[in-house]
Amino acid sequence: ARWKAATGGRLVTFFHELWATGPPWSSANVLAGLAILQCVRLLRLSVARATSCFRYERLLSHLTRGKGNPVRIPVGANIEPGRPMNPRPWPPNGSQVRVCVFGTPGTRRRALRMLQPALEDLVREGLVRSLVLVGKGPQDSKAEDASLYEWAGKVAVEENFDLGEADVSEVLASCDLSLVSNEWEILHKSGVYAASIAYGLACVIPDCQAPPQRPVLLASEAVRGGVPEDWMRVRLAEQQRLSWPSIVSQWRTMT
């Protein structure tokens, strides 16, 4: 506020996170009111506002009361393929697939924990050739990670930790299906999801409220249900929407 008053500058704010929540006795709950107030102040100071996902767009629009609603701009991939990648077909037509679990150790553990039933179904149906772990290596003992996927039985587990960008890109390009822990309402703030879409991977997310036409599979659909209507076309449109040229164009229009 002082900077804007002193310079007359234009403030553009991207809200990647909002306020924390928690039980009534937690510090997050105690401080939530103050954090919301600061969001309101930032919204009022900003000449343009953006956020990444449906949930935050809705919460911020409520705070602006319809005046200066935020633009929704998804997070893009930080590891891009060297060539355009077409969406992988699903179901896999009898062939086995490489299942990708990408991200930090915490992100991978959360995805494995939240999507364990879906992955178990895929393994039981004989659809999984290998479980591919990609990203930053665990700082503690690998036993913690091993305990999360030992239920996978005889499925091969590949660890691809602390690789350079080119090697990560090669691993992602070799996969078919990605486990993403974000629900639909916060899906577009996930760099894991953006990378998975860029590489054409079919994505499985936890069961949640989601539109009928969507570029992802819900966990309960991975084996038991059919793909959403017109799925390949919707995935291609999502790939375009999450591309960096599209994201840059949205920023240029907004600012």
Backbone bond lengths (Angstrom), bond angles and torsions (degrees), N, CA, C in turn:
res aa  C-N    CA-C-N  psi(-1)  N-CA   C-N-CA  omega(-1)  CA-C   N-CA-C  phi
1 A - - - 1.461 - - 1.531 110.08 -
2 R 1.359 116.43 -41.76 1.466 119.89 178.39 1.520 110.81 -64.81
3 W 1.347 116.04 -41.93 1.464 120.20 179.49 1.531 110.35 -61.58
4 K 1.315 117.37 -44.18 1.463 120.22 -177.69 1.529 110.66 -66.54
5 A 1.344 117.10 -40.50 1.463 120.50 179.11 1.519 111.34 -65.05
6 A 1.354 115.93 -35.24 1.464 119.55 -176.58 1.522 112.90 -79.82
7 T 1.339 117.19 -30.64 1.467 119.69 -172.22 1.516 113.71 -112.52
8 G 1.332 117.42 -19.67 1.462 119.57 -173.59 1.516 112.32 70.98
9 G 1.328 116.80 17.67 1.464 121.84 -176.91 1.521 112.92 -68.77
10 R 1.326 115.50 162.16 1.470 122.32 177.29 1.525 108.43 -95.26
11 L 1.316 116.32 123.60 1.459 121.09 179.66 1.525 109.47 -100.53
12 V 1.332 116.35 121.39 1.468 122.95 174.65 1.526 106.86 -115.14
13 T 1.328 117.44 124.69 1.471 121.31 -174.21 1.517 110.84 -117.72
14 F 1.330 115.57 131.24 1.468 122.00 171.17 1.523 108.08 -107.41
15 F 1.317 116.29 120.16 1.470 121.90 -178.71 1.527 108.99 -94.24
16 H 1.339 116.09 96.03 1.475 119.81 178.81 1.526 110.54 -81.90
17 E 1.310 117.24 -34.00 1.465 123.07 174.09 1.526 108.11 -130.70
18 L 1.335 115.59 153.95 1.458 119.79 175.11 1.524 108.12 -113.14
19 W 1.319 117.66 -141.00 1.457 120.15 -177.54 1.529 110.46 -87.28
20 A 1.313 115.22 151.63 1.468 120.80 177.32 1.523 109.96 -81.41
21 T 1.313 115.77 157.46 1.462 121.62 175.69 1.518 109.13 -130.48
22 G 1.319 116.35 166.64 1.457 120.27 179.75 1.508 110.98 178.68
23 P 1.329 117.34 -174.90 1.463 121.23 178.28 1.531 111.03 -59.82
24 P 1.343 118.03 159.82 1.474 121.21 -177.39 1.525 113.85 -54.32
25 W 1.338 117.12 -31.16 1.475 120.43 -175.89 1.536 113.15 -88.91
26 S 1.338 117.47 -2.38 1.465 119.79 -175.39 1.520 110.93 -82.55
27 S 1.335 115.81 154.85 1.458 120.65 177.77 1.530 110.87 -64.28
28 A 1.360 116.01 -32.91 1.472 119.13 178.84 1.522 110.39 -60.24
29 N 1.314 117.20 -42.80 1.465 120.68 -179.91 1.527 111.16 -68.01
30 V 1.317 116.06 -39.78 1.467 120.50 -179.38 1.531 110.56 -63.05
31 L 1.332 116.47 -38.12 1.466 121.24 -175.41 1.527 113.38 -91.09
32 A 1.350 117.62 -4.67 1.470 120.06 -175.07 1.522 112.00 -59.27
33 G 1.341 117.01 -42.15 1.464 119.95 -178.81 1.514 111.81 -60.16
34 L 1.347 116.63 -43.02 1.462 120.44 178.34 1.528 110.87 -64.99
35 A 1.340 116.05 -40.48 1.468 119.66 -179.74 1.528 110.84 -64.86
36 I 1.327 117.55 -39.85 1.463 121.16 177.69 1.528 110.39 -63.43
37 L 1.335 116.00 -41.47 1.467 119.89 177.89 1.518 111.10 -60.14
38 Q 1.344 116.76 -41.12 1.464 119.86 179.19 1.535 110.92 -66.26
39 C 1.346 116.35 -36.06 1.473 119.46 175.52 1.523 110.65 -61.73
40 V 1.321 116.36 -43.19 1.467 120.64 179.47 1.523 110.00 -61.77
41 R 1.334 117.28 -43.34 1.471 120.50 179.33 1.523 110.84 -62.06
42 L 1.338 116.84 -43.58 1.462 120.40 178.54 1.527 111.61 -63.54
43 L 1.324 116.18 -41.49 1.461 120.15 178.39 1.525 110.92 -59.36
44 R 1.330 116.41 -42.83 1.465 120.65 -178.56 1.520 112.03 -70.07
45 L 1.325 117.09 -33.37 1.468 120.83 -179.53 1.524 112.43 -75.83
46 S 1.342 116.93 -22.67 1.469 121.13 -171.41 1.526 111.60 -86.07
47 V 1.327 115.25 138.51 1.460 119.61 174.56 1.523 110.63 -84.73
48 A 1.327 117.41 -19.03 1.467 122.55 175.35 1.515 107.71 -148.14
49 R 1.356 115.85 147.13 1.457 120.56 -174.07 1.522 108.04 -137.71
50 A 1.316 115.92 143.07 1.462 119.64 178.22 1.529 109.29 -143.59
51 T 1.305 115.11 158.59 1.455 122.05 172.51 1.519 107.20 -152.43
52 S 1.333 117.22 175.16 1.465 118.90 -168.09 1.519 114.73 -101.53
53 C 1.331 119.17 -24.59 1.461 119.17 -166.87 1.529 111.69 -133.65
54 F 1.320 115.08 166.47 1.462 121.65 -175.98 1.527 112.07 -61.58
55 R 1.325 117.51 -43.42 1.470 120.43 -176.87 1.522 111.06 -61.84
56 Y 1.322 117.44 -46.88 1.464 120.28 -177.62 1.521 110.87 -69.94
57 E 1.342 116.20 -34.74 1.464 119.18 176.15 1.530 109.82 -60.33
58 R 1.324 116.61 -42.92 1.468 120.60 -179.47 1.524 111.50 -66.60
59 L 1.329 117.51 -45.24 1.464 121.03 -178.41 1.532 111.29 -64.90
60 L 1.326 116.82 -42.16 1.461 119.52 -179.50 1.524 111.40 -70.85
61 S 1.332 117.58 -36.08 1.465 120.32 177.43 1.519 110.65 -63.15
62 H 1.337 116.18 -35.19 1.469 119.89 176.63 1.531 110.67 -63.99
63 L 1.325 116.45 -38.35 1.462 120.07 -179.40 1.521 111.98 -71.55
64 T 1.335 117.41 -32.25 1.472 119.37 179.99 1.526 112.03 -82.05
65 R 1.352 116.50 -10.44 1.475 121.89 -179.16 1.526 111.68 54.12
66 G 1.345 115.44 40.82 1.458 120.49 175.67 1.520 115.00 83.00
67 K 1.331 117.86 -0.09 1.464 121.05 -179.67 1.528 108.93 -108.32
68 G 1.317 116.40 111.89 1.456 120.33 179.92 1.513 112.94 72.94
69 N 1.344 116.74 46.64 1.458 120.57 179.58 1.528 110.83 -60.55
70 P 1.335 117.51 148.51 1.462 120.05 -178.39 1.523 112.24 -72.39
71 V 1.323 115.80 153.80 1.456 123.28 171.96 1.533 107.02 -90.02
72 R 1.321 116.21 139.35 1.466 119.68 178.70 1.525 109.12 -95.27
73 I 1.338 115.97 114.53 1.461 122.72 179.43 1.524 107.65 -122.89
74 P 1.325 119.13 116.01 1.466 120.13 -175.76 1.524 112.39 -69.21
75 V 1.329 115.19 158.67 1.463 121.60 172.36 1.525 108.04 -73.91
76 G 1.332 117.18 139.69 1.465 121.08 179.47 1.515 112.59 -96.10
77 A 1.317 116.06 171.67 1.460 121.95 -178.82 1.527 110.80 -76.67
78 N 1.330 116.71 137.09 1.470 119.46 176.23 1.530 111.87 -93.63
79 I 1.326 117.42 -7.25 1.466 122.72 172.61 1.521 106.23 -126.39
80 E 1.326 117.18 111.85 1.462 120.70 -175.78 1.525 111.18 -106.84
81 P 1.338 116.83 147.18 1.472 119.19 175.88 1.519 111.06 -69.70
82 G 1.323 115.15 152.79 1.455 119.57 179.59 1.515 113.26 -75.34
83 R 1.328 116.73 -14.51 1.465 121.89 178.97 1.515 108.22 -144.58
84 P 1.328 118.26 159.14 1.471 120.14 178.63 1.522 111.29 -58.73
85 M 1.314 116.91 136.51 1.460 122.86 -178.51 1.525 109.19 -116.04
86 N 1.318 116.99 120.56 1.456 120.73 177.32 1.527 110.57 -74.71
87 P 1.332 118.18 148.75 1.466 120.48 177.95 1.525 111.75 -58.40
88 R 1.336 116.73 135.85 1.459 121.29 177.07 1.530 109.66 -69.58
89 P 1.317 117.88 142.11 1.466 119.77 179.03 1.529 111.08 -70.42
90 W 1.310 115.87 150.82 1.460 122.22 174.17 1.519 108.24 -150.18
91 P 1.347 119.09 133.62 1.462 128.97 0.33 1.529 111.71 -63.15
92 P 1.340 116.39 163.87 1.466 119.91 -171.71 1.527 115.00 -80.39
93 N 1.328 118.33 12.50 1.475 121.98 174.66 1.526 112.88 56.21
94 G 1.333 114.70 44.83 1.460 119.74 174.31 1.509 115.28 87.25
95 S 1.324 119.16 -16.42 1.459 120.65 179.62 1.520 110.42 -85.60
96 Q 1.322 116.69 156.60 1.463 121.37 177.86 1.527 110.21 -84.62
97 V 1.327 115.96 156.03 1.466 120.62 -174.72 1.522 110.87 -122.31
98 R 1.323 113.81 157.69 1.465 121.83 172.01 1.526 107.52 -97.82
99 V 1.323 115.86 120.66 1.464 122.13 -175.73 1.524 108.96 -98.08
100 C 1.324 116.26 121.39 1.462 122.29 -176.60 1.531 111.05 -94.65
101 V 1.347 116.27 134.56 1.464 122.69 170.60 1.523 105.51 -125.05
102 F 1.336 116.15 103.56 1.465 122.97 -167.06 1.524 110.15 -112.61
103 G 1.341 116.39 143.45 1.459 120.37 173.78 1.512 113.37 132.45
104 T 1.312 115.26 -165.93 1.465 121.32 176.69 1.528 109.24 -70.24
105 P 1.348 118.40 166.48 1.464 119.34 177.37 1.529 112.85 -54.31
106 G 1.335 117.31 -43.51 1.457 120.45 179.80 1.511 112.60 -63.94
107 T 1.337 116.52 -40.39 1.467 120.96 178.81 1.518 110.71 -64.76
108 R 1.334 117.00 -41.95 1.467 120.34 -179.90 1.530 110.67 -65.84
109 R 1.326 116.56 -43.85 1.474 119.81 -179.87 1.522 110.60 -61.47
110 R 1.332 116.20 -41.93 1.462 119.61 -179.19 1.526 110.42 -64.04
111 A 1.337 116.91 -42.13 1.466 119.74 179.48 1.524 111.01 -64.49
112 L 1.324 117.29 -43.69 1.465 120.40 179.45 1.524 111.34 -64.42
113 R 1.319 116.03 -38.63 1.467 119.81 -178.89 1.525 110.90 -70.18
114 M 1.332 117.01 -45.94 1.465 120.42 -175.29 1.529 112.28 -73.20
115 L 1.332 117.08 -29.56 1.459 120.66 -175.09 1.526 112.57 -110.18
116 Q 1.326 116.25 16.81 1.461 120.30 -179.12 1.532 112.59 -56.86
117 P 1.358 120.59 -46.91 1.469 119.30 179.65 1.529 112.95 -58.85
118 A 1.338 117.15 -41.74 1.466 119.95 179.37 1.520 110.80 -64.46
119 L 1.326 116.68 -41.92 1.459 120.25 -179.77 1.527 110.38 -67.15
120 E 1.323 117.09 -38.88 1.460 120.74 176.65 1.530 111.00 -60.27
121 D 1.334 116.65 -41.01 1.463 120.55 177.67 1.523 110.77 -62.30
122 L 1.319 116.58 -44.08 1.462 120.26 179.91 1.523 111.07 -62.71
123 V 1.341 116.24 -40.95 1.462 121.06 178.77 1.526 109.92 -65.38
124 R 1.322 116.06 -43.80 1.472 121.37 -178.32 1.524 111.27 -61.99
125 E 1.328 116.51 -34.69 1.463 121.16 179.58 1.530 112.44 -81.02
126 G 1.327 116.47 -1.60 1.455 120.26 178.82 1.511 114.43 74.58
127 L 1.346 116.76 24.22 1.463 120.66 -175.90 1.525 113.48 -91.14
128 V 1.330 117.75 -14.00 1.470 120.83 -172.35 1.527 110.75 -101.27
129 R 1.321 115.47 120.60 1.469 120.39 175.12 1.520 111.07 -85.51
130 S 1.350 116.37 -40.30 1.463 119.37 -179.75 1.519 109.94 -158.82
131 L 1.332 114.64 152.70 1.458 123.09 175.78 1.521 106.40 -105.30
132 V 1.335 117.03 118.18 1.460 122.15 -169.68 1.522 109.36 -110.15
133 L 1.331 116.46 110.92 1.461 121.73 178.51 1.527 108.49 -93.88
134 V 1.345 116.39 127.60 1.463 121.59 -175.00 1.516 109.30 -134.35
135 G 1.339 116.64 136.30 1.456 119.82 174.59 1.514 112.32 136.62
136 K 1.306 115.34 -156.44 1.463 121.70 -179.33 1.526 109.40 -69.99
137 G 1.316 116.47 135.68 1.457 120.40 -179.41 1.516 111.92 -72.80
138 P 1.331 117.29 153.31 1.467 120.82 178.63 1.524 110.73 -66.42
139 Q 1.332 116.57 139.11 1.459 121.18 179.21 1.515 111.90 -80.18
140 D 1.349 115.64 -25.36 1.455 120.29 179.98 1.525 109.08 -96.77
141 S 1.329 116.42 -165.67 1.451 121.37 -179.80 1.530 110.33 -62.60
142 K 1.331 116.34 142.94 1.455 120.64 177.67 1.522 111.84 -69.72
143 A 1.323 116.90 -9.61 1.462 119.78 -179.28 1.523 111.27 -58.80
144 E 1.338 116.61 -33.78 1.461 119.59 -179.52 1.519 110.61 -64.49
145 D 1.336 116.88 -41.37 1.451 119.26 177.11 1.527 110.87 -70.38
146 A 1.338 116.42 -40.97 1.457 119.58 -177.79 1.516 111.59 -60.16
147 S 1.339 117.18 -36.98 1.459 120.33 -178.29 1.522 112.14 -64.63
148 L 1.342 117.16 -22.10 1.451 120.28 -177.79 1.523 112.95 -82.25
149 Y 1.315 117.98 -24.83 1.458 118.04 -178.41 1.530 113.94 -119.25
150 E 1.321 118.71 9.46 1.450 118.99 179.32 1.529 111.72 -67.53
151 W 1.367 116.64 -23.83 1.454 120.71 176.95 1.513 112.39 -65.07
152 A 1.323 117.32 -15.73 1.450 119.97 -175.93 1.523 112.23 -67.97
153 G 1.324 117.80 -2.16 1.457 121.24 174.82 1.503 112.37 71.34
154 K 1.305 116.31 -125.63 1.464 121.40 -173.39 1.522 112.99 -91.78
155 V 1.306 116.71 6.35 1.469 119.38 178.31 1.522 109.72 -67.83
156 A 1.319 116.30 132.91 1.460 120.41 178.76 1.524 110.02 -67.47
157 V 1.354 115.87 138.55 1.460 121.43 177.11 1.528 108.15 -115.44
158 E 1.341 115.82 121.90 1.457 121.27 179.97 1.524 109.61 -106.10
159 E 1.320 117.43 130.71 1.461 122.32 177.01 1.523 108.62 -105.70
160 N 1.318 116.12 119.03 1.465 122.46 178.85 1.528 108.21 -123.35
161 F 1.341 115.92 80.08 1.456 121.28 -171.67 1.524 111.50 -106.60
162 D 1.348 115.14 144.66 1.464 123.37 171.62 1.526 112.43 56.09
163 L 1.322 116.22 42.26 1.460 121.38 178.93 1.525 110.57 -90.52
164 G 1.323 115.53 162.65 1.454 120.45 172.99 1.519 111.03 -74.59
165 E 1.332 116.30 168.98 1.465 120.63 -174.57 1.522 112.36 -58.97
166 A 1.339 117.80 -43.91 1.460 120.59 -177.77 1.523 111.38 -63.19
167 D 1.335 117.06 -39.49 1.463 120.53 -179.82 1.527 111.29 -70.61
168 V 1.331 116.99 -39.98 1.473 120.05 176.43 1.527 109.44 -61.01
169 S 1.328 116.40 -42.83 1.454 121.00 179.69 1.525 110.62 -59.97
170 E 1.317 116.53 -41.74 1.470 120.45 -179.81 1.528 111.17 -64.77
171 V 1.335 116.51 -40.34 1.470 120.08 179.28 1.523 110.37 -65.59
172 L 1.330 117.24 -47.17 1.459 120.46 -179.39 1.529 110.93 -60.40
173 A 1.329 116.92 -39.15 1.459 120.55 -179.13 1.521 112.23 -67.00
174 S 1.335 116.84 -19.51 1.466 120.38 -178.80 1.523 112.68 -88.88
175 C 1.328 117.92 -4.46 1.471 121.66 -175.77 1.531 110.94 -95.59
176 D 1.322 115.05 168.60 1.463 121.22 -177.27 1.528 113.09 -122.22
177 L 1.330 117.01 -36.21 1.456 122.52 -173.05 1.520 108.62 -132.00
178 S 1.327 118.56 140.67 1.464 122.61 -178.81 1.525 110.30 -122.41
179 L 1.332 116.50 135.30 1.462 122.11 174.93 1.525 108.25 -94.18
180 V 1.329 117.34 119.62 1.466 122.69 -177.49 1.520 108.25 -121.36
181 S 1.330 117.89 126.52 1.466 121.43 -172.27 1.524 113.57 -82.49
182 N 1.337 118.61 -13.48 1.473 120.64 -177.46 1.522 111.36 -75.86
183 E 1.336 116.78 137.35 1.455 120.61 172.13 1.526 109.66 -75.67
184 W 1.335 116.21 168.62 1.458 121.22 -173.11 1.525 113.09 -54.98
185 E 1.325 117.69 -43.12 1.470 120.34 -173.83 1.520 113.29 -64.95
186 I 1.335 117.69 -24.09 1.466 120.34 179.85 1.532 111.36 -119.55
187 L 1.330 116.79 17.34 1.459 121.03 -174.08 1.522 112.48 -64.50
188 H 1.340 117.10 -36.83 1.462 119.85 -171.75 1.529 113.92 -82.70
189 K 1.340 117.26 8.23 1.460 120.02 169.77 1.530 110.94 -99.99
190 S 1.336 116.58 7.29 1.464 121.67 -175.10 1.522 111.46 -99.57
191 G 1.327 116.26 119.34 1.460 120.62 173.87 1.519 111.85 -68.15
192 V 1.337 117.16 -30.06 1.465 121.25 176.39 1.526 109.63 -61.80
193 Y 1.326 115.94 -45.59 1.460 119.99 179.54 1.527 110.53 -64.61
194 A 1.328 117.45 -44.36 1.461 120.63 -179.64 1.528 111.56 -59.23
195 A 1.342 116.64 -42.53 1.465 119.86 178.24 1.523 111.11 -66.49
196 S 1.336 116.50 -41.71 1.469 120.41 179.92 1.524 110.67 -59.95
197 I 1.334 116.56 -42.96 1.458 121.05 179.15 1.532 110.28 -66.39
198 A 1.326 117.59 -41.29 1.466 120.97 -179.37 1.523 111.44 -59.91
199 Y 1.344 116.28 -34.62 1.469 120.68 -179.01 1.529 112.52 -90.67
200 G 1.320 117.41 5.61 1.453 120.76 175.53 1.514 115.16 76.65
201 L 1.345 117.53 15.52 1.460 119.59 -177.41 1.531 110.38 -75.15
202 A 1.311 116.69 142.39 1.461 120.66 168.64 1.524 107.50 -70.10
203 C 1.325 118.04 135.14 1.470 121.73 -174.43 1.522 110.49 -114.00
204 V 1.346 115.36 135.60 1.462 122.28 174.49 1.518 107.84 -111.78
205 I 1.337 117.20 128.81 1.461 122.17 177.56 1.526 108.56 -121.22
206 P 1.337 118.98 164.56 1.475 120.62 178.94 1.524 111.83 -60.44
207 D 1.322 116.75 152.26 1.467 121.08 174.69 1.524 109.54 -58.43
208 C 1.324 116.45 131.40 1.456 121.63 -176.65 1.524 108.63 -166.98
209 Q 1.331 116.63 176.03 1.463 121.15 173.06 1.523 108.89 -69.71
210 A 1.332 116.45 126.19 1.467 121.00 -179.20 1.520 108.51 -154.29
211 P 1.334 117.43 152.61 1.468 119.98 -179.14 1.524 111.48 -68.65
212 P 1.343 118.22 155.39 1.473 121.02 -179.95 1.528 112.55 -59.76
213 Q 1.336 116.73 -42.76 1.459 120.64 176.44 1.525 108.37 -92.13
214 R 1.294 116.64 106.38 1.468 121.03 -176.49 1.529 108.87 -146.48
215 P 1.333 116.85 153.87 1.462 120.81 -176.07 1.528 113.86 -87.07
216 V 1.336 117.82 10.10 1.460 121.92 -176.75 1.520 110.29 -129.84
217 L 1.348 115.26 161.47 1.463 122.29 172.05 1.519 108.94 -98.34
218 L 1.320 117.02 137.25 1.453 120.08 168.23 1.530 108.22 -76.71
219 A 1.333 116.26 155.09 1.465 121.06 -175.05 1.525 111.72 -53.70
220 S 1.323 117.53 -42.25 1.462 120.62 -177.19 1.523 112.68 -71.21
221 E 1.338 117.94 -13.25 1.460 121.87 -179.74 1.522 112.96 -92.80
222 A 1.327 117.23 -14.48 1.458 120.10 -170.80 1.527 112.05 -55.85
223 V 1.333 117.19 -37.97 1.465 121.55 178.93 1.516 111.38 -117.75
224 R 1.332 116.30 -44.94 1.473 120.57 -168.76 1.521 114.06 -79.61
225 G 1.308 118.04 -30.48 1.464 120.50 -173.29 1.513 112.24 -111.75
226 G 1.327 115.12 168.91 1.454 120.20 176.14 1.509 110.85 -83.71
227 V 1.319 115.95 170.03 1.459 120.36 179.40 1.523 108.90 -75.04
228 P 1.343 117.38 155.54 1.471 120.17 176.95 1.532 111.17 -58.29
229 E 1.319 115.43 158.31 1.463 121.68 -177.08 1.536 110.86 -59.75
230 D 1.352 114.82 135.76 1.464 121.30 175.37 1.529 110.95 55.93
231 W 1.329 115.89 44.10 1.465 120.64 -167.27 1.522 113.65 -65.88
232 M 1.326 117.75 -42.52 1.466 119.19 -177.32 1.527 111.18 -63.51
233 R 1.343 116.71 -42.07 1.461 119.20 178.91 1.520 111.30 -63.61
234 V 1.344 117.03 -41.18 1.461 121.46 179.86 1.528 110.14 -64.92
235 R 1.327 117.49 -39.29 1.473 120.65 179.04 1.527 111.48 -66.87
236 L 1.320 117.05 -39.37 1.471 119.87 177.00 1.522 111.03 -63.26
237 A 1.345 116.32 -40.52 1.464 120.27 178.22 1.530 110.45 -65.18
238 E 1.340 117.10 -38.25 1.460 120.78 178.01 1.527 110.80 -66.73
239 Q 1.311 116.74 -39.65 1.462 121.08 177.69 1.522 110.59 -59.27
240 Q 1.322 116.20 -41.95 1.460 120.50 177.82 1.525 110.91 -67.09
241 R 1.327 117.39 -42.03 1.468 122.52 -177.85 1.524 111.44 -63.44
242 L 1.332 117.37 -34.44 1.452 121.63 -177.74 1.526 113.28 -93.50
243 S 1.329 117.45 4.18 1.464 120.24 178.09 1.524 109.82 -73.60
244 W 1.328 116.54 153.70 1.459 119.57 -178.47 1.533 113.17 -64.63
245 P 1.343 120.35 -38.54 1.469 118.13 175.44 1.529 112.44 -57.94
246 S 1.333 117.35 -39.49 1.460 120.38 178.85 1.525 110.84 -67.57
247 I 1.335 117.19 -42.48 1.463 121.20 179.99 1.533 110.74 -63.79
248 V 1.331 116.24 -43.88 1.470 120.75 178.87 1.527 110.16 -61.70
249 S 1.341 115.90 -40.53 1.464 119.74 179.33 1.523 111.47 -62.15
250 Q 1.346 116.42 -39.50 1.467 119.79 178.05 1.525 111.18 -65.20
251 W 1.327 116.60 -40.74 1.468 119.35 178.31 1.534 110.81 -65.50
252 R 1.323 115.90 -40.01 1.468 119.68 -178.58 1.528 109.80 -63.99
253 T 1.332 116.38 -41.09 1.460 120.75 179.41 1.530 110.90 -65.65
254 M 1.325 116.23 -39.00 1.458 120.17 -175.48 1.524 112.30 -72.47
255 T 1.321 117.69 -39.63 1.463 121.01 -172.78 1.517 112.52 -93.59
